[in-house]
Amino acid sequence: MRRLPPLNALRIFEVAARTGSYAEAGAELGLTHGAVSRQIAALESWLGQRLFTREGRRMVATPMARIFASEVGLSFDRLAVAAEACGRPDARRILRVSAPTSFAMRWLIPRLGRYHAGHPQVEVAVTTVSTVLEELRGGVDVAIRRGVAREHVWPQHRVVPVLDDVDTLIMSPALFAQRPIRKPADIEGHTLLASETRPGDWTGWLDAAGLQHLAGHPRQIFDHFFVTRQAVEDGLGIGIGPLPMLDIDIANGRLMTPLPDIRVPRTGYVALVPPQADAGKLVAGFVDWLVGEAQGPV
């Protein structure tokens, strides 16, 4: 009978030692700082020695603890590989994806039918974030965020570019029929709709259109872009929207781009994968599918 330390405490300890922070470990695992501290204290009690020492405001792994954490990580990797190999091949897998609300609603979810058609054994569970900062939290296999593919920006994740983003003018076909916009100056007199979550959209577009004198024009501002997009579709005004994220709305006639040649590049989207994820390549395959969808048709 093996005498093993508490496995949940080992899992939390390995993440805390790898990230070098109780707070970062909690964020990756979806736990509070206190829960991480209690589990590590329980493991220290079981082992009969300290694993972390305080340096300023941080808890730092001891040299012996770092060696132990490396062995624990390798053991978990081997366990994950073994579980994948021995699992039932027909068992459904749950793939947990976190994405910004507008990206999920307008780009990801409409395409998931194609993914499920090729992967009937996988259930994709999508959760959304709608805050301006779009914080990373634990408990997901893939997080999609607006950002650049630089490792130092997301030091605890593998970063894969997914979707480029350009802004252009959007409006409803019905509003265009009433008050068409065929040249940049035609926007004068229209209600400008904007979003708190996409600051600078109008400023950048007005600069590109040579309409800097309208930068101070009053705007109706909503808290999130998916509300702004709905207001544009309802004909309440004109807005600035991202392509290709809105390609599906343009294809089905809900929106149109009256001046499609005036485009402003914006920061695109990346997929963030935790380093301990995916012994069976499920996550890597999903990320590859995302990249392929971004390069293909609507």
ZICORZI-V110971 format. One record per residue. N is the residue number from 1. RES is the residue in one letter. BURIAL is # if it has 16 or more other ideal C-beta (glycine too) atoms within 10 Angstrom, else .. Layout:
n & res & burial
N & RES & BURIAL
N & RES & BURIAL
This chain:
n & res & burial
1 & M & .
2 & R & .
3 & R & .
4 & L & .
5 & P & .
6 & P & .
7 & L & .
8 & N & .
9 & A & #
10 & L & #
11 & R & #
12 & I & #
13 & F & #
14 & E & #
15 & V & #
16 & A & #
17 & A & #
18 & R & #
19 & T & #
20 & G & .
21 & S & #
22 & Y & #
23 & A & .
24 & E & #
25 & A & #
26 & G & #
27 & A & #
28 & E & #
29 & L & #
30 & G & .
31 & L & #
32 & T & .
33 & H & .
34 & G & .
35 & A & .
36 & V & #
37 & S & #
38 & R & .
39 & Q & #
40 & I & #
41 & A & .
42 & A & #
43 & L & #
44 & E & #
45 & S & .
46 & W & .
47 & L & .
48 & G & .
49 & Q & .
50 & R & .
51 & L & #
52 & F & #
53 & T & .
54 & R & .
55 & E & .
56 & G & .
57 & R & .
58 & R & .
59 & M & #
60 & V & .
61 & A & #
62 & T & .
63 & P & .
64 & M & .
65 & A & #
66 & R & .
67 & I & .
68 & F & #
69 & A & #
70 & S & .
71 & E & .
72 & V & #
73 & G & #
74 & L & .
75 & S & .
76 & F & #
77 & D & .
78 & R & .
79 & L & .
80 & A & .
81 & V & .
82 & A & .
83 & A & .
84 & E & .
85 & A & .
86 & C & .
87 & G & .
88 & R & .
89 & P & .
90 & D & .
91 & A & .
92 & R & .
93 & R & .
94 & I & .
95 & L & #
96 & R & #
97 & V & #
98 & S & #
99 & A & #
100 & P & #
101 & T & #
102 & S & #
103 & F & #
104 & A & #
105 & M & #
106 & R & #
107 & W & #
108 & L & #
109 & I & .
110 & P & .
111 & R & #
112 & L & .
113 & G & .
114 & R & .
115 & Y & #
116 & H & .
117 & A & .
118 & G & .
119 & H & #
120 & P & .
121 & Q & .
122 & V & .
123 & E & .
124 & V & #
125 & A & .
126 & V & #
127 & T & .
128 & T & #
129 & V & #
130 & S & .
131 & T & .
132 & V & .
133 & L & .
134 & E & #
135 & E & .
136 & L & #
137 & R & .
138 & G & #
139 & G & .
140 & V & #
141 & D & #
142 & V & #
143 & A & #
144 & I & #
145 & R & #
146 & R & #
147 & G & #
148 & V & .
149 & A & .
150 & R & .
151 & E & .
152 & H & .
153 & V & .
154 & W & #
155 & P & .
156 & Q & #
157 & H & #
158 & R & #
159 & V & #
160 & V & #
161 & P & .
162 & V & #
163 & L & #
164 & D & .
165 & D & #
166 & V & .
167 & D & #
168 & T & #
169 & L & #
170 & I & #
171 & M & #
172 & S & #
173 & P & .
174 & A & .
175 & L & #
176 & F & #
177 & A & .
178 & Q & .
179 & R & .
180 & P & .
181 & I & #
182 & R & .
183 & K & .
184 & P & #
185 & A & .
186 & D & .
187 & I & #
188 & E & .
189 & G & .
190 & H & .
191 & T & #
192 & L & #
193 & L & #
194 & A & #
195 & S & #
196 & E & .
197 & T & #
198 & R & #
199 & P & .
200 & G & .
201 & D & #
202 & W & #
203 & T & .
204 & G & .
205 & W & #
206 & L & #
207 & D & .
208 & A & #
209 & A & #
210 & G & .
211 & L & #
212 & Q & .
213 & H & .
214 & L & .
215 & A & .
216 & G & .
217 & H & .
218 & P & .
219 & R & .
220 & Q & .
221 & I & .
222 & F & #
223 & D & .
224 & H & #
225 & F & #
226 & F & #
227 & V & #
228 & T & #
229 & R & #
230 & Q & .
231 & A & #
232 & V & #
233 & E & #
234 & D & .
235 & G & #
236 & L & .
237 & G & #
238 & I & #
239 & G & #
240 & I & #
241 & G & #
242 & P & #
243 & L & #
244 & P & #
245 & M & #
246 & L & #
247 & D & #
248 & I & #
249 & D & #
250 & I & #
251 & A & .
252 & N & .
253 & G & .
254 & R & #
255 & L & #
256 & M & #
257 & T & #
258 & P & #
259 & L & #
260 & P & .
261 & D & .
262 & I & #
263 & R & #
264 & V & #
265 & P & .
266 & R & #
267 & T & .
268 & G & #
269 & Y & #
270 & V & #
271 & A & #
272 & L & #
273 & V & #
274 & P & #
275 & P & .
276 & Q & #
277 & A & #
278 & D & #
279 & A & #
280 & G & .
281 & K & .
282 & L & #
283 & V & #
284 & A & #
285 & G & #
286 & F & #
287 & V & #
288 & D & .
289 & W & #
290 & L & #
291 & V & .
292 & G & .
293 & E & #
294 & A & #
295 & Q & .
296 & G & .
297 & P & .
298 & V & .
